[in-house]
Amino acid sequence: MPVPLDFFSHFVPAHTVDFTTGREVDARVGITSRFLDAYPVADVGFEFVVFPGKLTPGDIGLQVQNFRAARGRLEDEHRVKVHASMHFPTANNTTALFLGADDPETRERILGLFDRCLDLALEAGIRTIVVHSGANIDYAAWARVKGDYGAKRRQLRVAAGRLQEVLDMCAEKGYGGELAWENVPWPFDIPDALSYTNLVAGDFRAVLSDLDGMAVQNAGQLGICVDLCHSWIIGRVARHYGRSEFPPGRARVPPGVFAEEERDFLALAEMNAFVEEYAGRIVHVHLADSAGEFEPGADGGTCKAQPSEGAELGTGDFSRSPEFTDVLGTIAAGVGPGRKVMCTLEVKDADFARPEKAYRSLLFLGKTFYRGG
């Protein structure tokens, strides 16, 4: 009989918060306290959600002040240690923060933002900074590049160079935490449009290999954030393409994935295919539920239906599947002795100052995994 997953010995349950917004901070502290009343685990956490327009010295000071107050309140009222991570700013439906962009303006924008994020991370004691590759394009743009796999490979080399610069900044400023490069969403990332930056396992191999070749002294600071909701969704898409009939010579991949990536893409039908390869490098987890299946549009280039993202745990297909506990167990097995990985709930409450879905998701984790003690 399988041994039950000892979730709270390997993971720190956390959820997102904008620490510049007092009502949201109070609400997030409140649901954490209620969770701890029911399930007195040893560690909890928050993930700072930061925005480019909220990184002035005053904004940084406010976030640090609010985080310290929240941490103090929880640690005073409960026998718990409070941890923090940060999500580097993202830009929806634009290439404004694309790590693979080689123009000087985008590079300067990214490095300038990261410099201010490091100031916040150092002052607040943030242990992990999560970064996206950060770009989406529409179907027309995809049509112009879909036959040029070399274009993506060139962008991956640029992304590796950008990560090298970011790692250099960490060393220069004395940041000792970890960077966590996240697997981005599924092929249909924005309505009726397609992402050029979907990451398969080979993309991680390419970038990590490039970084090894650059002899980056602190390359070990770069780990992976695996978003399991993303993994589940792209797994449903890969499963659909893997069982579908295609004309001879046509790759079984959706728009947004290159023919040369067919094998890596189809392997994602099993969530553990990616996680097992990188289990020892996973330093952060994002978690939410997902419901529904993938259905392409009649034109083959758009999406008629897709699984949901960011659903409340316990309400979707992912949390009810054997893969839910299995993939978490695989990650836990790769965590070194005495270490815990932050597991941030990215649950989409309609009002982040009333995060009841996030609260019920915490309770789901407690009910599913808490063993007392």
N, C-alpha and C positions, 0 to 999 in steps of 0.2 A: 504494500500500500504506500503511495507517495507520501513523503514527509510534508506537512503543511508549511507554506511559506511563512517564515518569520519576518514579515514585512518591516516592522518597526525596529528591528535590529540592523537592517540594511539601508532603510530609507528614512528621510526626514520629510514628513508631510508638510507641504507649504502651499500658499496661494498668492495670487498677484495683488498688488496694491500700488496706487499712486500716492506716494507719501507727501505730496504737496496739497492734497485734498483732505481736510480735517474730517469731514463726514465719512469719507471712505475709510480713513485710518481707524476711526472709532468703530465702524461696522466690522472691519476685518479683525480688529482686536477682540471685539465682542464674540464673533463666531468661533474664533480660536479658543477663547476662554470657555465657551459652552462645550466645545469639542473636548477640551481637556477635563472638564468636569465629568464627562461621560467616559472618556478613555484617557487616563493619565499617563501618556507616553512620555519618554524622556526628552524628546527633541521635536521642535516644530520650527517652521520658517516662513518667511515672506520673500516674494520676488518683486523687487523694485521695477515698476514700469516707468520708464523715463522717456521724455519727449524732448526734441531738439530745442523747443522754445522754453523749456523749464530747466535749463542747466546753467543759469547765471550763478555767481557766487552766493547771492541771496537765496535762490531756489535750492542750491546744494545745501546751504546751512539749514533751511527749513526742513528738507527731507531728512537730514541727519538728526535734527532735533526731534522730529516726530517719530523716527524709527527708534531712537534711544528711549523715548518715553514709552512707546509701545512695548519694547523689549523689557524695560524695567517693570512695567505693570504686570506683564505675564510672568516674568521670572519671580516677582515678589509674591504673586498670588498662587502660583503653581510650582511644583518641583520640576521645572523644565528648563532647557537651554534653547534660546531662540537664535536661529541662523538667518542669513540673508544672502540672496543672489540678486542679480540685475539682468534685465533684458535690454541689450543695446537697442537704440531706436530703429524702427523699421519704417519703410515708406511704401504704402499699398499702391499697387498698380502703376509703379514708376520705377525707373532705374536710378533715382536720386542717391540711393545708398548702396548701390550694387558693388560688391567687392571685386567683381570681374571687370569693372569699367576702367579703361586705361587713360581717360582724359584727366588732365590736371585738376579741373574744378571738382570732379567727384572725389578724387583722391584727397584733396585738401579738405573737403567737407567731412569725409569719413574720419580722417585722422584728427581733425579739430574736435569733432564730437567725442571721439574716443578719449582724447586728452581730458576733456571735462568729465567724462564718465569715470575715468581713473581717479580724478580728484574726489568724486563722490564715493567711489568704492573704497578708497583709502581711508576717508574720514568715517565712513559707516562700518568698516570692517566686513565688507562684502566678500564672500568666499568664492563666488563663481560669476562670471560675466558671460551671458549667452549671446551669441551673434548669429544672424542669418546671413546667407549670401546676399539677399536683399534686392531682388528684381523680378518683375513680371513683364511680359509683353503680350500684345494681342495676337489674334490669329493671322492678321495680315503681315505682321512683323515675322511671325514664325514661318509663313510661307516663303519669305525671302531668304531664310537661312537654313531651312530644314534639310537641304542636301549638303550642307557644309559642316560636317562633324568637326573638322579642324578648327572652325570658329569657336566651338565650345571648348576644345582643348586649349586653345590660346587664352580664352577667358579664365579657365582653371589655373593656368600659369600666372595670370595677373592676380587672381584671388590668392594664390600661394604667396606672391610677393607682398600683397596687402597684409596678409596675416603675419608675415615676417616683420613688417613694419610695426604692426600692433604689438607683437611680442617684444620687439626692441623697446617700445615705449613702456611696456610693463617692467622690463628690466631697469630702464633709466629712472623710472619713478619709484621703484622699490615695491611694486605690487606683487605679493606672493601668492595670490589666489590662482584660480584656474580660468582659462577661456574655454568655452564649450560651443563648438561649431555645430549648429543644429541641422538635422535633416529637414528639408523644407517640405511644404505641402504637396498634395497629390497633383496629377497632371492638369486637372481642371481647377486652377487656383482662384480664378475670378470668373464671374458669370460669363459664359459663352466665350471665354478667352483662354489662352494657354500659356503656361509658364515655360520660359527658356531655361530655367535654372533648377529644374528638378534634379535632385542628387541621387544617383544610384551608388552602389558600393564602390564601383570603379573610380568615381570622382573623388571619394575620400582617399583611395589608394594613390591616385595621381597627385593630389595636393600634399598629402603626408610625405610621399616620396620626394617631391620637389623641395619641401622644407628640410628633409634629411640632407639633400644635396647642397642646401644653402648653409649647412653647418650652424644652424641657429642654436646658440648655447642654451637657451631656455625653451627649446622646442617641446619639452615635456610638460610645459604649462598648458599646451593646447590639447584638449580632449574633445569629446563629442557629447552633445546634448541630443538624446534620442527622444523625439516626440512620438509617443506611442499611438496617439490618435492619428497623426499623419501616417505612421507605418501601417496602421489598420486600414485606412482609406486607400492608400496606394496598393495595399495587398489585395483589396477587393477589385481594383482596376486590373492589376496584373493577373488575377485569377480569371477575370472575364476574358482577357486577351489570350491567356494560355489555353483556354478551352474552346475558343472560337475558330472557325474555319477561315482561312485566308488563301488567296490565289498563290500558286507556287512563286517563290522568289520575293514575296512581300513580307517584310518583317512584322512580327506580331507585337507592335508597339503603338501607343496612342500618339497623336500630335503632341509635341513637347518632349518626346523621347526619340533619340536617333536610332536608326536601324542597327548601327554598330553596338548599341547598348541592349539589344534584345535579350541576351542571356542574363545580364545583370538585372534587367527590369523584371523578367518573368520570375526570377528567383525571389523577388519581393513578395510573391504570393504567400510565402511562409515568413512570418514576422521574424522568426529566429535566424533566418538566413543572414540578415544584416546584423542583428544583435550579437550572434555568436562570433562573427568575424571581428567585431570591435568591442566585445564585452569588457576587455581589460582597459579600454580607453574611454568608456562611458563615465562621465563625471557629473552628469545632470540628466534628469528625466522630466519631460512634460507629459501630463496625463489628463485625458478627458474621455468621455464616451462618444460613440458614433453609432448611428442607426441607418439602415437602408442599404441599398445596393447601387452599383454603377450601371448606367444605361447611356450609351452614346447616342447622339442625335443621328438622324437619318443621313445627314451629309458626311458623317464620319469625322468631322472636324470640330463639332461642338458637343455639348453635353445635355442630354435630356433629363437625366436624374443622376444624383451622386449621393454618397453617404454624408450624413451630417458631421460637422466638426464642432467640438467644444460642448458637447452635450453633458448633462449631469450624470455622474457615475451611477450605475444601477438602472438607468433608463434605456440603454441602448444595446445593440447586438454585441459590441466588443466586450463589455463587462460581463456579459452572460456566457461568453465563449470560454472554452478551455485555454485558449491562447492568452487570455488576460493574466492569469496566474503563472502560466508557463513562461511567458516572456519576461515578466518581472523576476521570476526565479532565475532565469538565465543571466539577467543583469546582476542580480544579487550575488551569483556565484563568481562573477568577475570582479567584485569589489574587494579590495585588499583588507586584510585583518585590521579590525579596529576602526574602519572607515564607514561612514554612511553617506549615501548620495542623496542630495536634495531631490524631491519628487514634487514638482509644482503643478497644482491643479490649474489648468487653463480652461476654466469653465465659463461659458458666456452668459453671465447674468444680464438681464435687461437693464438693471440699474446696479452699478458696481458699489453704490452706497447701501444697497440692500441685497447682499450676496447670499441669498437663501439657497440657490443651487450649489454654490461652492460649499456652503455649510452642510447641506445634505450629502454632498460628495465626500467631505471629511468623515461624516458619520458612516457612510458606506464603507470606507477604508477601515474604520474602527470595527464595525460589525463583522466585516469579512476576515480581518486579520488579527485583531487584538486578542491576546491570550492572557492578559493580566500580568501582574508582577511589576 
